[in-house]
Amino acid sequence: MADSVARGLPSPGDPGCPAVWVGDSAGTELAALAAGGQASATLVLTADITTGAATETVWGWLKGSGNTGEHIIINTHTDGPNATEENGGLGLLALARHLAALPSRNRDMYFALVAGHFQLPQFSRTILNPVHPEVGQGAVSTWMLDHPHILQAAVLGVTVEHLGATMWTDDPVTGQYVPAGGSEWGATYTMHRDVLRLINAEKDAYLAAVREVNASGWPDYPVATVRPGVFPAYVGEGSSLYAAGLGTVSLCPSPTYLLQAGDAQQPQLLDLDKLDQRLMYGQILALAQTIGTLDALPASAL
C-alpha cells in the first residue's frame, strides 16, 4: 500500500477516494464543517456496469493538395455530462465542412472524435517526449498510437472543446447560481514544436484570427493564450498532441459548470441554456482561419 501511495497509483482492491463537484457556496459550507472536526457525510454513488461494453472513436480524413506528406490532426472528445462538455463535435463537423469546401489544402487533415475522455485510466496511453513533458494524457493518445502512420507525419494539432460557454457564478446574496454576464474566458493553449523558439506562429495566427473575427461582428472574447507552466499540465485533449511534439492550438474554456449534469432549475437542459450560439460560431470561425494560416506555413515555422 505504501509503495502504491508513493507512486500515486491505487493498490488492488483499493476503492479510491470518492469525490463530488460542488459550487462555491456549497464548497465554503463543506470546508467550514470539515474544519470543525465533527462533520460526517454519506456519499452514495449509483451506476450500471456493463462488462465488456464497446466504445468507438469516429475519425475521418481530408486529403490535401500540396503533396507535402504532412498531416494536421484536428480533434475533440465525444463524451460528457452536459451540452458544454459535449459540444466539440459540432465544431469539428463545421470545420471539416469548411475545409472540405476550400479549393485547396496544403496538408492532409485528420479529424478525430474520440471516446473515453472521462475514463482516462482505461482510454489513455502515455506518449513520452522529454522535449514536451506532460503529466496527463488525453483519450486521443490511444487513437494516435493506434495510427502511427498518421502521427509520424503530423506537424500541427488543433483541439476544439467547450464551445460557446457563458460565465455563471453563485450570487453571494441570494445563494442562487446565476449568469455573471459575458462569456467565459476562451483559454487556448498555443504552443510551437520548438519550445525554445522566440516566434510562436501558433499564438500569432490564433490571435490574428480572433481579432479579425471580432472585427467582422462575430463575438470571440475574452480570450487568453496559455502554455504549460513549470508543472507541465496541459489541460484537455490537446495534451497528447503537445506531448507528441506537434505545434498546438487547443481551445479549452473551463466554466464553473463544466462537469455539471444540468442545474437544479432546469436539469433536463443539461446546461444548454448556458451556451451562446453566436460565441460558438465566432470561436469556430477563429479556429478555421487559424488552421488556414498555419497550413500555409512551412513545417519549420510551426
N, C-alpha and C positions, 0 to 999 in steps of 0.2 A: 504494500500500500504506500509506504513512504517513497519508494522509488517512482511509483506511478504519479504521486502528487508532485514530486520534484520535476518530472518530465511534463507535467500538465496534461496527463492522459488518465482516463478512468481505468481502474482495475476491473477484472472480470466480476460481474455481479454488482458493481457499484452503481446505484441508481442515479448518481449525479446530484446536482443542486437545482431544485425546482425554482423557477423564476416567473415573474409576471410583469408585463409592461404597464405602467400606470402614468397618469398625468402629474403635473406639477403639484397641485394641491393635495392629491392623494399621496404622492411621494413624501411631501412635507409631513403629513399626518403620520404616515407609517414610520418615518425616520424618528419623529418625536416619541412615538410609542416604543420603538426599539431602544432608544436612548434611555428610557426609564427602567429598562431591565426586567419589566414584569409582563411584557406583551407576549401573546401567543397567537398563532394563526393556523388555520387549516386551509391548505390549498388542494383542491380536487381537480385533477386533470382527467378528462374523459376523451377517449379516442377509439376508433375502429381500426384494427390492424388487419391488413390483407397480406398474408405471407406470399412472397414471390411476386408481388404486383409489378407490372411492367410500366415503364415511363419512357417517353420518346422525346428526342430533340428534333426540331424541324430546321432544316437548313437548305439554302439554295445558292446557286452560282450564276453570276452575270459576267459573261466574257468581255474582256477589254479589247480594244482595237490597237493598242500600242505595241503589242508583241514584246513587252518588257520581261515577261516571265515572272513578274512580281505581283503580289496579292495585297488587297486590303480586306481586313476582317471587320465586319460591322455586326455587333451582337447585342443581345439583351437576354433576359430570362422570362419564363412564361408562367411561373407560379408565384402567387402572392395572396395575401388575405384581403386585399381591397383594390379599388379601382385605380389608386395611385401606384401602388407597388406593382400592379399587374400590367400597366399600360404601355410598356416599352415596345411590345409587339406592334401596336398601332403605328408607332414612329418608324419601325423597321420596314413595315409594308409601304408606308408613304415614301420613305427614302428609296426603296427598291423600285417603285413605280417611277419616281422622278429620275433616277439614274438610268433606268432602262430606256427612258424616252429621250435621253441625250443622244446627239448624233455620234458621239464617240466618247470612249473612256480609255484612259491611258493604261490602267491596270485591271486585272481580273478582280471582281469583288465577290466576297462570300458573306452571306447573311445567315447568322446562327441564332436561333431562338431556343435556348437551352432549358432543359428541365433540371430540377434539383437545387435551385438557389437556396431553398430553406431546409435542405438536408445535406449540407456541405460535407459532413464526415463520410457520407456514402457516395456523394457525387463529385467530389473534387479530387484532383491528383496534384502532387507538388511539381512545379516547374522550377528547377534550381538555376539561378543565374547570379553569380557574385557581383556582377556589374549593376544589376537591377534587383537588389534584395527585396523580398516581400514576405511579410509574416503570414498573410492569408491568401487563399486561392479561391477563385470563383468556380462555379459549376462548369463554365465554359472550358476549363482546363482539361476536362475529360474529353470533350469533343476535339480540342486542339491536338492532344496527344494521340487520339484515335485516327487523326488525319494528318500525319507528319508531312505529306507532300504539300499540303496547304500551308501549314505553319512554317516550314522551312523557307518558303518563298515570300512570306508576309513581311511587309515593311511598316505597316500602319494598322492600328486598330481604333475603331470608333464605337463607343458604347452608349446606348440610349436607355435611360431608366428614369422613372418617376416624373413623367411629363405633366405640365400644367398645374403644379402644386401651388395653392394659395396658402397664406400664413394664418394659422389659428393658435389660440392660447387660452389658458384658464383666466377668466375675469376674476381679479382678486376681491372684488366687492360682492358679486353675485355667486361666485363659485362655479359659474357655467363655462363650458368650453365654447368659445365664440370666435368669429373671424377677427383677426388682428389688423386687417387692412393690408392690401398689397399682396405681392407674390412672394413665395418662398425663395430664398437665395438659390440661384442656379449654380451650385457648386460644381465645377468641372475640372477634372484632372487633365492637365495639358503637359505632356512630357515628350521629350525627344529621345531618340535612340542613344545618342551620345550625351550622357548626363553632365559631362564637362563642357559641352558646347555653350558658348555665351548667347548665341542666337537661337531662340526657341520658335521654330517655324509653326509648330502646332498651336502654341499660345497666340502668336501673331495672327494666324489665319482665323482662329476661332473668334478672337476679339474684333477683328475687322468685320467678320460676318455678323456678329451681334450688333455692331454699330450700324451696319447697312440695313439690317432687318428693322431695327428700331426707327431708322430714318425713313423707311418705307411705310411706316404706320402700323406695323405688326409689333406687339409687345414682346420683348425678351429681356426683362430686367427684374430685379437686380441680378447680376452675375458675379461670380468670383472664380478666377482660375487658381487652382491649388496644386500642390505636389506633395509626395510623401515626405515626412519630416525626418528627424533624427531616428525616431522609432518608425521604421518603414511600413506604415499602414496605408494601404491604397484601398479605399472603400469601394465595394461594388464589383460588378462583373468585368470591369476593366482591369482588375488586379492581375489576372493571368496574362493578359496581353502585354502589360508592362513587365511582368516577370519574365516573359519570353523574349524581351529585348526589343519590342516594337515601339515605334512612336505611338502615342495615345492621345485621344480626345475622348474623355469619359464623363458624360453628364450624369450626375448622381445627387440631385437635391435630397435633403433629408428632413421633411416636415415632421412635426411632433406626432402626427397621426399615422406615420408611415407603416407601423406594424399593427394598426388598429383594425379590427374586423367590423367596421361600422361604429358610429357613435350611438349613445343611448337614445337620442331623439329620433333618429331615422336609421336604425341598423340595417334595414333592407337595402339601403342605397350603397352600402359598402364604401362610404365616403365619396361617392360620385359627386355629391354636392360641393365638395371642396376643390373641384377641378375647374380651371379656366380654359375653355376651348381655344380662345384667341392666343393665350400664352403657349398652349401646346403647339399650335401652328407656328408661332414665332420661333419656338425652340427647334422645331423640325426644319424650318427654313434655314436657320443659322447653321445647323449641322450639315444640311445639304450643300450650302455654299462652302463650308469648311472642307468637306470631302472633295469638292471640285477643285478648290485651290490647292490642297495638298496632293491630289492625284496628278496635278500638272507639274509638280516639283520632282527633281531627281531624288533617288533614294538617299543620296549623300547629304541632302539638305534636311531630311526628316530626323 
